[in-house]
Amino acid sequence: AMPLAVGVIETLGFPPVLAAADAMVKTAEVTLVYYGLAESARFLVAVRGQVAEVKRAVAAGIEACNQAQGDGGKLITHYIVPNPPENVESVLPIHFTKKSEPFRIF
């Protein structure tokens, strides 16, 4: 199967990452596959889906993140990889897991 694009948003603070994850999943046909704490108060979320859907999701996530900034929380960075190779997919935490598989769209 063709690898699905991956879109990642990193924030400072939990409310912005929650807002971003919520907006991404509600806006586009993507599956949330990863959530993690990078370092002190820096959070990451990643979604998988078709390239166009991931682009829509990340754009919505950024917008929601910016609206949820408030008390020191903010967007740090975001990135989209259109077709990660199998090697990247097998090693980095962007694959579907038992938690995310039930929500898989493709």
GROMACS elastic network, one bead per residue, 0.5 to 0.9 nm:
[ bonds ]
;  ai    aj funct       b0    kb
    1     4     6  0.86720   500
    2    83     6  0.77745   500
    3    49     6  0.89091   500
    3    50     6  0.88021   500
    3    82     6  0.84106   500
    3    83     6  0.54672   500
    3    84     6  0.63224   500
    3    85     6  0.70220   500
    3    86     6  0.74657   500
    3    89     6  0.83505   500
    4    48     6  0.59643   500
    4    49     6  0.52102   500
    4    50     6  0.55462   500
    4    51     6  0.70269   500
    4    54     6  0.89978   500
    4    81     6  0.89353   500
    4    82     6  0.71001   500
    4    83     6  0.59273   500
    4    84     6  0.74036   500
    4   106     6  0.85086   500
    5    47     6  0.82306   500
    5    48     6  0.56295   500
    5    49     6  0.56036   500
    5    50     6  0.57963   500
    5    51     6  0.51660   500
    5    52     6  0.87455   500
    5    53     6  0.87722   500
    5    54     6  0.65963   500
    5    55     6  0.89412   500
    5    80     6  0.70815   500
    5    81     6  0.56046   500
    5    83     6  0.50593   500
    5    84     6  0.66851   500
    6    46     6  0.66041   500
    6    47     6  0.56392   500
    6    49     6  0.68459   500
    6    50     6  0.85729   500
    6    51     6  0.79037   500
    6    54     6  0.67228   500
    6    79     6  0.82466   500
    6    80     6  0.56794   500
    6    81     6  0.53063   500
    6    82     6  0.64812   500
    6    83     6  0.75629   500
    6    84     6  0.74293   500
    6    94     6  0.72947   500
    7    45     6  0.82838   500
    7    46     6  0.54574   500
    7    47     6  0.53292   500
    7    48     6  0.65869   500
    7    49     6  0.86103   500
    7    51     6  0.89441   500
    7    54     6  0.58915   500
    7    55     6  0.73992   500
    7    57     6  0.80014   500
    7    58     6  0.63123   500
    7    78     6  0.73653   500
    7    79     6  0.57441   500
    7    81     6  0.64827   500
    7    82     6  0.83482   500
    8    34     6  0.88650   500
    8    44     6  0.68714   500
    8    45     6  0.56597   500
    8    47     6  0.66200   500
    8    58     6  0.74229   500
    8    77     6  0.82318   500
    8    78     6  0.53756   500
    8    79     6  0.53107   500
    8    80     6  0.64005   500
    8    81     6  0.87322   500
    9    17     6  0.75679   500
    9    20     6  0.75597   500
    9    21     6  0.85628   500
    9    43     6  0.82444   500
    9    44     6  0.57187   500
    9    45     6  0.55651   500
    9    46     6  0.65906   500
    9    58     6  0.72773   500
    9    61     6  0.75790   500
    9    62     6  0.76034   500
    9    75     6  0.75648   500
    9    76     6  0.77583   500
    9    77     6  0.60036   500
    9    79     6  0.67699   500
   10    17     6  0.71849   500
   10    38     6  0.85035   500
   10    42     6  0.67801   500
   10    43     6  0.55345   500
   10    45     6  0.66912   500
   10    46     6  0.89320   500
   10    74     6  0.88621   500
   10    75     6  0.62710   500
   10    76     6  0.54018   500
   10    77     6  0.52355   500
   10    78     6  0.60770   500
   10    79     6  0.89724   500
   11    14     6  0.75130   500
   11    15     6  0.89326   500
   11    16     6  0.63415   500
   11    17     6  0.57895   500
   11    20     6  0.89455   500
   11    41     6  0.81736   500
   11    42     6  0.55898   500
   11    43     6  0.53317   500
   11    44     6  0.65574   500
   11    45     6  0.88586   500
   11    65     6  0.78781   500
   11    73     6  0.71222   500
   11    74     6  0.55421   500
   11    77     6  0.69645   500
   11    78     6  0.87918   500
   12    15     6  0.88394   500
   12    16     6  0.73987   500
   12    17     6  0.79319   500
   12    40     6  0.85349   500
   12    41     6  0.56656   500
   12    43     6  0.64106   500
   12    69     6  0.87894   500
   12    72     6  0.75297   500
   12    74     6  0.50847   500
   12    75     6  0.62601   500
   12    76     6  0.63298   500
   13    16     6  0.62282   500
   13    17     6  0.70389   500
   13    40     6  0.89370   500
   13    41     6  0.51798   500
   13    42     6  0.60657   500
   13    43     6  0.67748   500
   13    69     6  0.83109   500
   13    71     6  0.86980   500
   13    72     6  0.72857   500
   13    74     6  0.67635   500
   13    75     6  0.87472   500
   14    17     6  0.53152   500
   14    18     6  0.62051   500
   14    19     6  0.86525   500
   14    41     6  0.71759   500
   14    42     6  0.78538   500
   14    43     6  0.66781   500
   14    73     6  0.73729   500
   15    18     6  0.51362   500
   15    19     6  0.61182   500
   15    20     6  0.85727   500
   15    65     6  0.79754   500
   15    68     6  0.63632   500
   15    69     6  0.74380   500
   15    70     6  0.87898   500
   15    73     6  0.71443   500
   15    74     6  0.89409   500
   16    19     6  0.50264   500
   16    20     6  0.60404   500
   16    21     6  0.85943   500
   16    43     6  0.89159   500
   16    61     6  0.88569   500
   16    62     6  0.88875   500
   16    64     6  0.72774   500
   16    66     6  0.72391   500
   16    67     6  0.79723   500
   16    68     6  0.51399   500
   16    69     6  0.58660   500
   16    70     6  0.87390   500
   16    73     6  0.62666   500
   16    74     6  0.63168   500
   16    75     6  0.71189   500
   17    21     6  0.60766   500
   17    22     6  0.84667   500
   17    43     6  0.64344   500
   17    44     6  0.70027   500
   17    45     6  0.70296   500
   17    61     6  0.83109   500
   17    64     6  0.88799   500
   17    65     6  0.65464   500
   17    68     6  0.87291   500
   17    73     6  0.89756   500
   17    74     6  0.86789   500
   17    75     6  0.81633   500
   18    21     6  0.52040   500
   18    22     6  0.60865   500
   18    23     6  0.85659   500
   18    45     6  0.87770   500
   18    65     6  0.81078   500
   18    68     6  0.89388   500
   19    22     6  0.51713   500
   19    23     6  0.61076   500
   19    24     6  0.85587   500
   19    61     6  0.69865   500
   19    62     6  0.89138   500
   19    64     6  0.54810   500
   19    65     6  0.56368   500
   19    66     6  0.89851   500
   19    67     6  0.84137   500
   19    68     6  0.65735   500
   20    23     6  0.52086   500
   20    24     6  0.60495   500
   20    25     6  0.86842   500
   20    45     6  0.81888   500
   20    57     6  0.87388   500
   20    58     6  0.79119   500
   20    60     6  0.72078   500
   20    62     6  0.62670   500
   20    63     6  0.76978   500
   20    64     6  0.54048   500
   20    65     6  0.51233   500
   20    66     6  0.87836   500
   20    68     6  0.86905   500
   21    24     6  0.52168   500
   21    25     6  0.62990   500
   21    26     6  0.85663   500
   21    32     6  0.73380   500
   21    45     6  0.66856   500
   21    46     6  0.82364   500
   21    47     6  0.83553   500
   21    57     6  0.87724   500
   21    58     6  0.89746   500
   21    61     6  0.63588   500
   21    64     6  0.88040   500
   21    65     6  0.88802   500
   22    25     6  0.55595   500
   22    26     6  0.61628   500
   22    27     6  0.85291   500
   22    61     6  0.75721   500
   22    64     6  0.84042   500
   23    26     6  0.51572   500
   23    27     6  0.58094   500
   23    28     6  0.84798   500
   23    57     6  0.70721   500
   23    58     6  0.85240   500
   23    60     6  0.56721   500
   23    61     6  0.52025   500
   23    62     6  0.86638   500
   23    63     6  0.84295   500
   23    64     6  0.63107   500
   23    65     6  0.87113   500
   24    27     6  0.53528   500
   24    28     6  0.62026   500
   24    29     6  0.85380   500
   24    30     6  0.73093   500
   24    31     6  0.87167   500
   24    32     6  0.82952   500
   24    47     6  0.78365   500
   24    54     6  0.80995   500
   24    56     6  0.76395   500
   24    58     6  0.60875   500
   24    59     6  0.79371   500
   24    60     6  0.57717   500
   24    61     6  0.50827   500
   24    62     6  0.87971   500
   24    64     6  0.87900   500
   25    28     6  0.58813   500
   25    29     6  0.68612   500
   25    30     6  0.58745   500
   25    31     6  0.65911   500
   25    32     6  0.69412   500
   25    47     6  0.81269   500
   25    57     6  0.67980   500
   25    61     6  0.87466   500
   26    29     6  0.79386   500
   26    30     6  0.86466   500
   26    57     6  0.81402   500
   26    60     6  0.89645   500
   27    30     6  0.85154   500
   27    53     6  0.85430   500
   27    56     6  0.70676   500
   27    57     6  0.58667   500
   27    60     6  0.67168   500
   27    61     6  0.87123   500
   28    31     6  0.89555   500
   28    49     6  0.86796   500
   28    52     6  0.87878   500
   28    53     6  0.52587   500
   28    54     6  0.70864   500
   28    55     6  0.86561   500
   28    56     6  0.60663   500
   28    57     6  0.52260   500
   28    60     6  0.86406   500
   29    48     6  0.87886   500
   29    49     6  0.65511   500
   29    50     6  0.78472   500
   29    53     6  0.56880   500
   29    54     6  0.77291   500
   29    56     6  0.89136   500
   29    57     6  0.79212   500
   29   105     6  0.66293   500
   29   106     6  0.88135   500
   30    47     6  0.59944   500
   30    48     6  0.54003   500
   30    50     6  0.75196   500
   30    53     6  0.63790   500
   30    54     6  0.63483   500
   30    57     6  0.71737   500
   30   103     6  0.87442   500
   30   104     6  0.76050   500
   30   105     6  0.66532   500
   30   106     6  0.86084   500
   31    46     6  0.84861   500
   31    47     6  0.52671   500
   31    48     6  0.52834   500
   31    49     6  0.64918   500
   31    96     6  0.85658   500
   31   100     6  0.69693   500
   31   101     6  0.83290   500
   31   103     6  0.61005   500
   31   104     6  0.55514   500
   31   105     6  0.66727   500
   31   106     6  0.89136   500
   32    35     6  0.80008   500
   32    45     6  0.73385   500
   32    46     6  0.59547   500
   32    48     6  0.65631   500
   32    96     6  0.87082   500
   32   100     6  0.65522   500
   32   103     6  0.80303   500
   32   104     6  0.84994   500
   33    45     6  0.76860   500
   33    46     6  0.57721   500
   33    47     6  0.54239   500
   33    48     6  0.66866   500
   33    93     6  0.80028   500
   33    94     6  0.60228   500
   33    95     6  0.65195   500
   33    96     6  0.57573   500
   33    97     6  0.71115   500
   33    99     6  0.80243   500
   33   100     6  0.54997   500
   33   101     6  0.82625   500
   33   104     6  0.89635   500
   34    44     6  0.76177   500
   34    45     6  0.53735   500
   34    47     6  0.69997   500
   34    93     6  0.65683   500
   34    94     6  0.61510   500
   34    95     6  0.81134   500
   34    96     6  0.85061   500
   34    97     6  0.88829   500
   34   100     6  0.82952   500
   35    43     6  0.73532   500
   35    44     6  0.55092   500
   35    46     6  0.66088   500
   36    42     6  0.85238   500
   36    43     6  0.56825   500
   36    44     6  0.51309   500
   36    45     6  0.65871   500
   37    40     6  0.76430   500
   37    41     6  0.70415   500
   37    42     6  0.57562   500
   37    44     6  0.62332   500
   38    41     6  0.76476   500
   38    42     6  0.52549   500
   38    43     6  0.56663   500
   38    44     6  0.67333   500
   39    42     6  0.53282   500
   39    43     6  0.76391   500
   40    43     6  0.85918   500
   41    73     6  0.89050   500
   42    76     6  0.83144   500
   46    93     6  0.88728   500
   46    94     6  0.68539   500
   47    54     6  0.70057   500
   47    57     6  0.81327   500
   47    58     6  0.84676   500
   47    94     6  0.78279   500
   48    51     6  0.85635   500
   48    53     6  0.86435   500
   48    54     6  0.65734   500
   48    94     6  0.77341   500
   48    95     6  0.82609   500
   48    96     6  0.84765   500
   48   104     6  0.85733   500
   49    52     6  0.81509   500
   49    53     6  0.60733   500
   49    54     6  0.56465   500
   49   104     6  0.85521   500
   49   105     6  0.74265   500
   49   106     6  0.70641   500
   50    53     6  0.52953   500
   50    54     6  0.61603   500
   50    55     6  0.86751   500
   50    82     6  0.82620   500
   50   106     6  0.81700   500
   51    54     6  0.51903   500
   51    55     6  0.62104   500
   51    56     6  0.87115   500
   51    80     6  0.85952   500
   51    81     6  0.84903   500
   51    82     6  0.57373   500
   51    83     6  0.81198   500
   52    55     6  0.51322   500
   52    56     6  0.62836   500
   52    57     6  0.86006   500
   53    56     6  0.50705   500
   53    57     6  0.60214   500
   53    58     6  0.85796   500
   54    58     6  0.60207   500
   54    59     6  0.84801   500
   54    80     6  0.76132   500
   54    82     6  0.86087   500
   55    58     6  0.52951   500
   55    59     6  0.61873   500
   55    60     6  0.86444   500
   55    80     6  0.73914   500
   56    59     6  0.52529   500
   56    60     6  0.62454   500
   56    61     6  0.85675   500
   57    60     6  0.51674   500
   57    61     6  0.60148   500
   57    62     6  0.86251   500
   58    62     6  0.60681   500
   58    63     6  0.85584   500
   58    78     6  0.77199   500
   58    79     6  0.83467   500
   58    80     6  0.80944   500
   59    62     6  0.52319   500
   59    63     6  0.63445   500
   59    64     6  0.87405   500
   60    63     6  0.51135   500
   60    64     6  0.61497   500
   60    65     6  0.84322   500
   61    64     6  0.51407   500
   61    65     6  0.59157   500
   61    66     6  0.85279   500
   62    66     6  0.61244   500
   62    67     6  0.86508   500
   62    75     6  0.71244   500
   62    78     6  0.80744   500
   63    66     6  0.52143   500
   63    67     6  0.63679   500
   63    68     6  0.87772   500
   64    67     6  0.50824   500
   64    68     6  0.61972   500
   64    69     6  0.87472   500
   65    68     6  0.50999   500
   65    69     6  0.62480   500
   65    73     6  0.86218   500
   65    74     6  0.67837   500
   65    75     6  0.62055   500
   66    69     6  0.53655   500
   66    70     6  0.87163   500
   66    73     6  0.88197   500
   66    74     6  0.65367   500
   66    75     6  0.66343   500
   67    70     6  0.78816   500
   68    71     6  0.89991   500
   68    73     6  0.75145   500
   68    74     6  0.77554   500
   69    72     6  0.66171   500
   69    75     6  0.77501   500
   70    73     6  0.59097   500
   70    74     6  0.78220   500
   71    74     6  0.87592   500
   75    78     6  0.80421   500
   81    84     6  0.60377   500
   84    87     6  0.81020   500
   84    88     6  0.61442   500
   84    89     6  0.62818   500
   85    88     6  0.54649   500
   85    89     6  0.62255   500
   85    90     6  0.86782   500
   86    90     6  0.58997   500
   86    91     6  0.85781   500
   87    90     6  0.52933   500
   87    91     6  0.64003   500
   87    92     6  0.85417   500
   88    91     6  0.54278   500
   88    92     6  0.57645   500
   88    93     6  0.89442   500
   88    94     6  0.85406   500
   89    92     6  0.56642   500
   89    93     6  0.73393   500
   89    94     6  0.60906   500
   89    95     6  0.59787   500
   90    93     6  0.77624   500
   90    94     6  0.80524   500
   90    95     6  0.69650   500
   91    94     6  0.83283   500
   91    95     6  0.87250   500
   92    95     6  0.76002   500
   93    96     6  0.85971   500
   94    97     6  0.88421   500
   95   100     6  0.88360   500
   96    99     6  0.78180   500
   96   100     6  0.56154   500
   96   101     6  0.54670   500
   96   104     6  0.77620   500
   97   100     6  0.51683   500
   97   101     6  0.55826   500
   97   102     6  0.88951   500
   98   101     6  0.54666   500
   98   102     6  0.74091   500
   99   102     6  0.69583   500
   99   103     6  0.82954   500
  100   103     6  0.55683   500
  100   104     6  0.65813   500
  101   104     6  0.50366   500
  101   105     6  0.87848   500
  102   105     6  0.87143   500
